[in-house]
Amino acid sequence: MELKKLWALVRRNMKCYFKDKFLFLVSLITPMILLVLFITFLRSVYLDSFRDILAKFGFTAPDKLLDGLAGSWLLSSVVSVCAVTVAICSNAVMIQDKIEGSINDLRTSPVRDTTLSVSYFIANFLVTLIVMLAVIAVGFVYLAAVGWYIPFEDVLMILLDTLCCVLFGTLLAGVIESFISTQGAISAVSTLVSSLYGFICGAYMPLSQFANGVKDFICVLPGTYSVGIMRKHFMGGYVDKLAELGLPAEGQKAILDGFDGNIYVGSVQMPLWSMYVILLGTCALLLVAYITIVVVRNRKHTAKRAA
Amino acid sequence: MIIEIENLRKTYKDVVAVDDLSFKVKEGELFAFLGVNGAGKSTTINIISGILKKDGGTVKVFGEDIDGKTEGIKSKLGMVFQNSVLDKRLSVYDNMKSRAALYGIFGKDFNVRFDELDGLLGLKDIMKRPVCKLSGGQRRRADIARALIHKPELLILDEPTTGLDPQTRQAVWKVIDDLRKTRGLTVFLTTHYMEEAAVADYVVILDSGRKAAEGTPHDLKTAYATDIIRIYSHLDEAEGLFSSNGAAVRRERDHIDVCVKGTAAATDFIVKNPDLFDDYEVLKGDMDSVFLSVTGKNIREA
């Protein structure tokens, strides 16, 4: 019975998010910013960069391949960043419940506090995943239109990466927003994260273009590795195609190094498995922190007076 | 007893919200809780309903201590909050469905219950509308429907008619009265409206977190209310006489009001001054007067 109640709460929380058009739009600010940047100048900047790199190796590639490569770079940024920004906004349902007093109504019903807390987490995870899958679907249609070179294994890996990123975003949102209980604070956090997160995880600009100190700082943040794994699987097929067309290994490395297909800490290239370890390890730490917060909160039962 | 509270205490940092409060609510009665804003009414009902944790004392609801497992208590308790706490962007139907599920009411059972509530409160015309688009009265209907979705035995109403027009207030009370008559529902009410408290079976007046008085409305009026003799003739003589006796007198256009302590004092005045009483009436002190006497505060101004 408690599971049925949990599912009813999850559905209720998800409906509350999707019916709030403002919240939904705010959570899509990041992909919209990236899209505008891409359309206005990033696409041509990256295409020029790709051509410059290839020219150093006396190599030219078909426009279709380069367009797809630029698009896959953009899409890897969008997916990894939105997994956090959408989760932050979607989790606002929990805070709105505190502000509007709905949490008190839920607490007068025979539902365990733990069930309530878990329902917010699951709903946030599912909402973020749904939005992400929709973004990926739209992105794949675009890539198919301009040039599709992503092998099926990488598509599966992208879906797995998305799950990891969504888990990371949901846990991060859960921990950060546990301490928020006002409309002003949630608006500030949503706006700040939506606009800044992309910069501090290297999603808006390749890490190679940052100064060394900033780059080192960004490499300390686990979000960087969520972008890193996405880049590997979105861009891998395109670089393989370049190799197939005759681009030497140095050229492939130059493309991957210049556009975060390879991530370096100092001079050490981070292997793919280490990025997963860092990302999932952070998820584990966030999960412990989240559970601790929920347990302490429920024990204190510090609900404020009814509205 | 449906509710038994002894020596309840609750503080918010340095502020004592409820202090050594004790009272009982009997099955099937309409129990009114009176107090100005900040008197501790909402704190008390939030403790009873399991939203807030108490600092001291004992609270038993349906014979069960709220310090133990509260699922049993909560499944028999419905609450209408001071402000609507339904999900504003969801429709009335979706709100009812999601709340009913929390009581284990799903599928056909929910549809049957929704139809019953529709018969009681007229929900069909608003069922598809988002709560944020409802008028105050419609929203209150939805709030009450939500509180009744699981057929509770105890209904807690936190100032349920505040801000409603008289017609809607009357409609709300008709529903509650019908439920009391047909189902023996126990109603725990906090209100600012003295006319609502006046029809309660039992009243507790709360002042600064402490119980200031309790009893049936009749007992309270007898003990604390000031009666008024309203005289329509010989106004100048009456005013002079009562003023010189130190009674509180208020002159109006066509009458004077003389405040007297109880019906016996009114009779005494009339018997001693029969010449002045050609045209008069004695008005029994109301709950406003009781509240003013007990707390020294006017609830309408507080």
Interface residues (C-beta under 8 A of the other chain):
Chain A: M1 K4 K5 A8 L9 R11 R12 K15 C16 K19 D20 E100 G101 S102 N104 D105 L106 R107 T108 S109 P110 V111 R112 K300 H301 A303 R305 A306 A307
Chain B: S42 T43 N46 S49 G50 I51 L52 K53 T70 E71 G72 K74 S75 L77 G78 M79 F81 Q82 N83 V85 L86 D87 K88 R89 L90 D94 S98 R99 A101 L102 Y103 G104 F106 P130 R146 D158
